[in-house]
Amino acid sequence: MPASNLVIRGNKKYPDAMDRFKAEILTSSIFNHLKETNPALLENFCSNKLNCIGGEITEINFGLPEKKYLQLAESTDVFINSAASVNFQEELDKALLINTLCLNNVADFAEAAGDIPVIQISTCYVNGFNKGTIKEEISKPTGKRIPKDKNGHYDTNVVVKALQKKIEKTKASVKDKKLLPEALTELGLKEAHRYGWGDTYTFTKWLGEQLILKRLNNKTITILRPSVVESTLESPIPGWIEGVKVSDAILLAYARQKVSFFPARKAGIVDIIPVDLVANSVILSVAEAFEQPGEARIYQSCSGSQNPLKVERYVTTVCEEVRVNWKKYPNLAKKQPEKKFVLVNKRVFISVMKGLKLAQTVHDRILSKSSTKSKALKTVESTLRLSSIYSTYTSPEYVFNSDKLMALSNRMGEQDKVLFPVDAKKIDWDYYFQHIHVAGLNRYGMEDNTQVSKPTKSTAVKKEPETEEA
């Protein structure tokens, strides 16, 4: 097995890439099972099969000396890029650099390495405000028109230049530099909405897709789009997750009794996919890229079309699990939530919150001569902003399709299908949430994770009904 190159930034605490890997990545609980079952294998891989390189993907040549950069290119057969800023409210200049412009460096490296395959990890939510069935193809903007070039790619160079001009104008106009991050965040959200996206993250990820597809035209490039990535279904252990994800933020707020209602479309399909199925999708994409080079492909690792999960069922299941069995989840809930979680109509919710904002604004002006906003007004404004972002995910009017990924899986051998499953039909949603995901979030997702007990073997695989042979 050849060595794997991992480009990773050093930091102040761990300037050396390998030191940082050992201290901040290898210590992750995802490796606990392997440490217990086969520590020699893990040690051998890290010592002999892993080459950590201190680099920065946003810099030319990844910030490496020319000689070292070329050596890296010569020793690389495929480039898997998962670097991104997933902050929905990122400052526009940072989001544009990390999610879009750095892909020029990825394309340069792929070409320097001999036109090697590139697997670019994107997101299903590049669909923006598009509705209906979202297929594994380029999503078109629903806002300001963006022209296409002769090859059918959206000409995002014009968009990027326009955004960069607005960024520079904003930087010049904000005199108090402490206020600049907020101004650039607001600019990002404004521009995302103008072009047809709900947040800066998905907008700049879409721009990144167009850039890399255009740069690697007629070469080997696979765009892999996961939906909301959640805890492992089976491998290496059920329930592992790192941090609190999009949908979990609402659950955690409910468990802490900070919120008991939220705008949502009950009949909408919320799209969740376990992280091990996403990893398997990457593996299959790499295999195909070597087997059939010279093509551009888009795959979606998602559950919407294969195993649809309604928003109401999801919220009811996870919130009731926490409310009823709260003592099992001490890192999530300190005491039993008093109220059941309620889903409300998005338009009604926004109207009520805007009314509260107006009333609180008037109240502040009458009772206070200061221009400083009250805590109550800041809370209402924050709630409105969060709902405008997260309601894109809780009020879906789209269903992600994964027919092409399923076709790829079916082209693989029978053993590959067993070893690298990608089909969301495997998931029994009730079992997954009640016995795997919430427990995993409590155990692995929260910061206080010092007490790690030996994992138990469990699965959330659907039992298929017996059928008669035709």
C-alpha positions in Angstrom: 0.0 0.0 0.0 1.5 3.4 -1.0 1.8 6.2 1.5 -1.0 8.7 1.9 -0.1 12.4 1.8 -2.1 14.6 4.3 -1.7 18.3 3.8 -2.5 20.0 7.1 -1.7 23.4 8.6 0.5 23.7 11.6 -0.6 26.1 14.3 0.9 28.1 17.2 0.7 25.1 19.6 1.8 22.5 17.0 3.9 24.1 14.2 4.8 20.6 12.8 2.1 19.0 10.8 2.7 15.5 12.2 2.7 16.8 15.7 -0.6 18.5 15.2 -2.0 15.3 13.6 -1.0 13.2 16.6 -2.3 15.8 19.1 -5.5 17.0 17.5 -6.6 14.3 15.1 -5.3 11.0 16.2 -6.7 11.6 19.7 -10.2 11.7 18.2 -12.6 9.1 19.6 -13.1 7.8 16.1 -9.8 5.9 16.5 -10.7 4.4 19.9 -12.1 1.2 18.4 -9.0 0.6 16.3 -6.7 1.4 19.2 -8.5 -1.3 21.2 -8.9 -4.0 18.6 -5.7 -3.6 16.5 -3.3 -0.9 17.8 -0.4 -2.3 15.8 -2.2 -1.7 12.6 -2.9 1.9 13.5 0.6 2.5 14.6 2.1 0.9 11.5 -0.2 3.1 9.2 0.7 6.3 11.1 4.4 5.6 11.1 4.9 4.1 7.7 1.9 4.9 5.5 1.0 8.5 6.4 3.0 11.5 5.3 1.8 14.7 7.0 2.8 17.9 5.2 2.5 21.3 6.6 0.7 23.3 4.0 -2.0 25.9 3.4 -4.5 25.2 0.6 -5.4 28.9 0.1 -1.8 29.7 -0.8 0.1 29.2 -4.1 1.9 25.9 -4.1 0.1 25.3 -0.8 2.7 27.6 0.7 5.5 25.0 0.1 8.9 25.5 -1.4 9.0 24.7 -5.1 11.1 21.5 -4.7 8.9 20.1 -1.9 5.7 21.0 -3.9 6.9 19.2 -6.9 7.9 16.2 -4.8 4.4 16.1 -3.4 2.9 16.3 -6.9 5.1 13.4 -8.1 4.0 11.2 -5.2 0.3 11.8 -5.4 -2.1 9.7 -7.5 -5.5 11.3 -6.5 -6.5 14.5 -4.7 -9.4 14.4 -2.2 -10.3 17.9 -1.1 -12.5 18.3 2.0 -11.1 21.7 3.2 -13.9 24.2 3.7 -15.4 26.9 5.9 -18.8 25.5 6.9 -19.7 28.7 8.8 -23.1 29.7 7.4 -22.4 33.3 8.5 -18.7 33.5 7.5 -17.2 36.8 6.4 -17.5 37.0 2.6 -13.8 37.5 1.9 -12.9 34.4 4.0 -15.6 32.2 2.6 -14.7 33.2 -0.9 -11.0 32.4 -0.3 -11.5 29.0 1.4 -14.6 27.7 -0.5 -14.0 29.1 -4.0 -10.7 30.7 -4.9 -8.4 28.0 -3.3 -9.7 25.5 -5.9 -7.4 27.2 -8.4 -4.6 25.9 -6.3 -6.2 22.4 -6.3 -6.5 22.5 -10.1 -2.9 23.7 -10.4 -1.7 20.8 -8.3 -3.7 18.2 -10.2 -2.2 19.4 -13.4 1.3 19.5 -11.9 0.8 15.9 -10.7 0.0 14.7 -14.3 -3.8 15.5 -14.5 -4.6 13.2 -11.5 -8.2 12.7 -10.5 -9.7 15.2 -8.1 -12.5 14.4 -5.7 -14.1 17.7 -4.5 -16.3 17.4 -1.4 -19.1 19.9 -1.8 -22.7 19.9 -0.4 -26.2 19.1 -1.6 -27.3 22.5 -0.5 -25.6 24.2 -3.5 -29.1 23.8 -4.8 -29.9 27.2 -3.2 -33.5 28.2 -3.5 -34.3 25.6 -6.2 -37.4 23.5 -5.5 -38.5 20.0 -6.4 -36.2 17.1 -7.3 -32.6 18.1 -7.1 -30.6 15.8 -9.4 -26.9 15.1 -9.6 -26.1 17.9 -12.0 -25.1 21.6 -11.9 -27.7 23.6 -10.0 -28.8 26.8 -11.7 -29.0 30.1 -9.8 -32.5 31.3 -8.9 -31.6 34.9 -8.4 -29.4 37.3 -10.4 -28.6 35.9 -13.8 -25.1 34.5 -14.4 -24.1 33.9 -18.0 -22.6 30.6 -19.3 -19.5 30.1 -21.4 -19.2 28.1 -24.6 -18.7 24.9 -22.7 -21.8 25.3 -20.6 -20.1 26.4 -17.4 -21.4 29.4 -15.5 -19.0 32.3 -15.9 -18.3 32.9 -12.2 -15.2 35.0 -12.9 -17.6 38.0 -13.4 -19.3 37.2 -10.1 -16.1 36.7 -8.1 -14.7 40.0 -9.5 -17.9 41.8 -8.5 -17.8 40.3 -5.0 -14.2 41.3 -4.6 -15.0 44.9 -5.5 -17.8 45.0 -2.9 -15.5 43.5 -0.3 -12.8 46.1 -0.9 -15.5 48.9 -0.8 -16.8 47.6 2.5 -13.3 47.4 4.0 -12.7 51.0 2.9 -16.0 52.3 4.2 -15.9 50.8 7.7 -13.8 53.1 9.8 -14.1 51.1 13.1 -12.2 47.8 12.2 -14.0 46.0 15.1 -17.2 46.3 13.1 -15.6 45.0 9.9 -16.3 41.3 10.5 -20.0 42.0 11.0 -20.1 44.2 7.9 -18.5 41.4 5.8 -20.8 38.8 7.2 -23.8 41.0 6.3 -22.4 41.5 2.8 -22.0 37.7 2.3 -25.6 37.0 3.3 -26.9 39.9 1.1 -25.0 38.7 -1.9 -26.0 35.0 -1.3 -29.6 36.0 -1.3 -29.2 38.2 -4.3 -27.9 35.3 -6.4 -30.3 32.7 -5.0 -28.7 31.1 -1.9 -29.7 31.1 1.7 -26.3 31.6 3.2 -22.7 32.5 2.4 -21.4 28.9 2.8 -23.6 27.3 0.2 -23.2 30.2 -2.2 -19.4 30.1 -2.1 -19.4 26.3 -2.3 -21.5 26.6 -5.5 -19.0 29.1 -6.9 -16.2 26.6 -6.1 -18.0 23.8 -8.0 -18.2 26.0 -11.1 -14.5 27.0 -10.8 -13.1 23.5 -10.4 -15.4 22.1 -13.2 -14.2 24.8 -15.6 -10.6 24.5 -14.7 -10.6 20.7 -15.1 -12.7 20.6 -18.2 -12.3 17.3 -20.0 -10.2 15.9 -17.1 -11.0 13.7 -14.2 -13.1 15.5 -11.6 -15.8 14.2 -9.3 -18.0 16.5 -7.2 -19.4 14.6 -4.2 -22.2 16.3 -2.4 -23.3 15.1 1.0 -26.5 16.4 2.6 -26.5 16.9 6.4 -23.8 14.6 7.7 -24.6 13.0 11.0 -23.3 10.2 13.2 -22.0 6.9 11.9 -24.5 4.1 11.2 -22.2 1.2 11.6 -18.5 1.8 11.0 -16.1 1.8 12.7 -18.6 2.0 15.6 -22.2 3.2 15.6 -23.0 6.7 16.7 -19.6 8.5 16.4 -19.9 12.2 15.6 -17.6 15.2 15.9 -19.2 18.4 17.1 -22.8 19.7 16.9 -24.1 19.7 13.3 -26.9 21.8 11.7 -29.9 19.8 12.8 -28.3 19.0 16.2 -28.1 22.7 17.1 -31.9 22.9 17.4 -32.0 19.6 19.4 -29.3 20.9 21.8 -31.1 24.2 22.3 -34.3 22.2 23.1 -32.5 19.9 25.5 -31.1 23.0 27.3 -34.7 24.5 27.4 -33.6 27.5 25.4 -36.2 26.9 22.6 -39.4 24.9 22.4 -40.6 25.9 18.9 -39.0 26.6 15.5 -40.2 27.4 12.0 -40.5 24.3 9.8 -42.4 22.6 7.1 -43.7 19.4 8.7 -44.2 17.6 5.4 -40.8 18.6 4.0 -38.1 16.0 3.6 -35.1 16.6 5.9 -32.1 15.0 4.4 -29.6 13.3 6.8 -26.9 10.9 5.9 -24.5 9.0 8.3 -20.9 9.9 7.9 -19.7 6.4 7.2 -22.0 6.2 4.1 -20.4 9.5 2.9 -16.9 8.1 3.4 -17.9 5.0 1.4 -19.1 7.3 -1.4 -15.7 8.9 -1.5 -14.0 5.5 -1.8 -16.3 4.4 -4.7 -15.7 7.8 -6.4 -12.0 7.3 -6.2 -12.2 3.7 -7.6 -14.3 4.9 -10.6 -12.0 7.9 -11.3 -9.1 5.5 -11.8 -11.2 3.0 -13.7 -12.8 5.5 -16.1 -10.6 8.7 -16.2 -11.3 11.8 -18.3 -14.9 12.6 -17.1 -16.6 15.1 -14.9 -19.2 13.5 -12.5 -21.5 14.8 -9.8 -22.8 12.5 -7.0 -25.1 13.2 -4.1 -24.7 11.2 -0.8 -28.1 11.7 0.6 -31.3 10.0 1.8 -34.1 12.0 0.3 -34.9 9.9 -2.7 -33.9 6.5 -1.2 -35.3 6.7 2.3 -37.3 10.0 2.8 -37.6 11.3 6.3 -40.2 13.9 7.0 -39.3 16.9 9.2 -42.1 16.2 11.6 -41.0 12.6 12.2 -37.4 13.6 12.7 -38.1 16.4 15.2 -40.7 14.4 17.1 -38.4 11.3 17.4 -35.2 13.0 18.5 -36.9 15.6 20.8 -39.1 13.0 22.5 -36.2 10.7 22.9 -34.4 13.5 24.9 -37.5 14.6 26.8 -38.5 11.1 27.9 -35.0 9.6 28.5 -33.1 12.8 29.4 -31.3 11.1 32.3 -29.5 8.9 29.7 -28.0 12.0 28.1 -26.3 14.1 30.8 -24.1 16.0 28.3 -27.2 17.1 26.4 -29.9 17.8 29.1 -29.3 18.9 32.7 -33.0 18.3 33.5 -36.1 17.1 31.8 -37.4 19.5 29.2 -40.8 20.8 30.4 -42.5 21.3 27.1 -42.8 19.3 23.9 -41.1 20.7 20.9 -43.5 22.5 18.5 -43.1 23.1 14.8 -44.7 26.3 13.5 -45.4 27.7 10.1 -42.4 29.7 8.8 -44.4 32.7 7.6 -46.3 32.9 10.9 -43.1 32.6 12.9 -41.3 35.3 10.9 -44.3 37.7 11.1 -44.5 37.2 14.9 -40.8 37.8 15.3 -40.8 40.9 13.1 -43.7 42.2 15.2 -41.7 41.6 18.4 -38.7 43.3 16.8 -40.8 46.4 16.0 -42.4 46.5 19.4 -39.0 46.1 21.2 -37.4 48.8 19.0 -40.1 51.3 19.8 -39.9 50.3 23.5 -36.1 50.9 23.5 -36.4 54.3 21.8 -39.1 55.5 24.3 -37.4 54.3 27.5 -33.7 54.8 26.5 -31.9 57.7 25.1 -28.9 55.5 24.3 -28.5 54.2 20.7 -27.3 50.8 22.1 -29.7 48.0 21.5 -31.2 46.2 24.5 -30.6 42.6 25.2 -34.2 41.7 24.3 -33.9 43.4 20.9 -30.6 41.7 20.2 -32.2 38.3 21.0 -35.1 38.9 18.7 -32.7 40.0 15.9 -30.5 37.0 16.4 -33.5 34.7 16.3 -34.7 36.2 13.1 -31.2 35.8 11.5 -30.8 32.2 12.7 -34.3 31.3 11.5 -33.7 32.9 8.1 -30.6 30.5 7.7 -31.7 27.3 9.4 -35.3 27.4 8.1 -33.8 26.6 4.7 -33.0 23.2 6.2 -36.1 22.8 8.3 -38.6 24.0 5.7 -37.4 22.1 2.6 -39.3 22.3 -0.6 -36.8 20.0 -2.4 -35.8 16.4 -2.4 -32.2 15.4 -3.2 -31.8 12.5 -5.7 -29.0 10.0 -5.6 -29.8 7.8 -8.6 -26.3 8.2 -10.1 -24.6 7.3 -6.9 -26.8 4.2 -6.6 -25.9 3.2 -10.1 -22.2 3.6 -9.3 -22.7 1.3 -6.3 -24.5 -1.3 -8.4 -21.6 -1.3 -10.9 -19.3 -2.5 -8.1 -18.7 -6.1 -7.1 -20.9 -7.8 -4.5 -18.1 -7.7 -1.9 -17.7 -3.9 -2.5 -21.4 -3.4 -1.9 -21.0 -5.1 1.5 -17.8 -3.4 2.5 -18.7 0.1 1.2 -22.5 0.6 1.5 -23.9 4.0 0.4 -27.6 3.3 0.2 -29.7 5.2 2.8 -32.3 2.4 2.5 -30.2 0.6 5.1 -31.3 3.0 7.8 -34.2 2.4 10.1 -34.8 6.0 11.1 -36.5 5.4 14.5 -33.9 2.9 15.6 -31.1 5.2 14.4 -32.3 8.2 16.3 -33.4 6.5 19.5 -30.5 4.0 19.9 -27.6 5.4 17.9 -27.6 9.1 17.0 -28.7 10.8 20.2 -26.5 8.6 22.3 -23.6 9.3 20.0 -24.2 13.0 20.1 -24.2 12.8 23.9 -21.1 10.7 24.1 -18.9 11.9 21.2 -20.4 15.2 20.0 -20.1 17.2 23.2 -16.8 18.7 24.3 -16.6 16.9 27.6 -15.8 13.5 26.3 -13.2 12.2 28.8 -15.1 9.2 30.0 -14.9 6.8 27.1 -16.2 3.3 27.7 -15.8 0.4 25.4 -18.3 0.6 22.6 -21.1 -1.9 22.2 -21.9 -3.4 18.8 -25.3 -2.3 17.4 -26.7 -1.5 14.0 -29.6 0.4 12.5 -29.9 -1.6 9.4 -33.4 -2.1 8.1 -34.6 -5.7 7.9 -35.9 -6.2 4.4 -39.2 -8.0 4.1 -39.0 -11.5 2.7 -40.1 -11.7 -0.9 -41.1 -14.5 -3.2 -38.9 -15.3 -6.2 -40.3 -14.3 -9.5 
